[in-house]
Amino acid sequence: MHNPYSAHRNVQTANFVCEAPTAKKVSLVGDFNKWDATANPMKKMPGGAWAIGIKLRHGHHRYAFMTDGHLTLDPRAMGITKDDRDRRVSLMAVS
């Protein structure tokens, strides 16, 4: 039986910003979208940064930015870890 008050049911909007003013295409990839570069395209903002807000469940999430086809770490991340393919990726906690 699932507890309706469990922290695992908590969903919050997490905001991501990637500083890539010369990039043509940036997307957010991570364990929450099966590392699919087409699932969460980011929007270019005035000034050249790219941004997106997505809803994530409570817990730790591995992610990175896919910048013109290249996996890019987030310098604002809470930490760095490895994905299932042994690539260095960013880490964040949602609570």
Steps between C-alpha positions, in 0.01 A plus 500: 500500500634844405512772762335813354725714721824333395784733393525296180168650390630856533551666164667838461602714207876501454646782292808442286716763330780432252740780403564423132456824301647360177308169508241428233312234700499408870290240680481358849574129528495280808377191675153664514465491118717195420778730367280589201635818336162567336290477819583835664624764254612818673393852402759763410461808715608859428870519582581152370412273793270203446231412757236243586288411801382141541314316772710247690422262783673508837844340488835520324512549124788461255495739204701702249448745219521377141658802330520466121535124542758512782431395859575800725520508880309763698745721696213583741432133581508368857757242394641281227434127462499241221212378288434138402742540206780620734483860372552789743165672558352756739306415814216680676270426792131588507329514838 
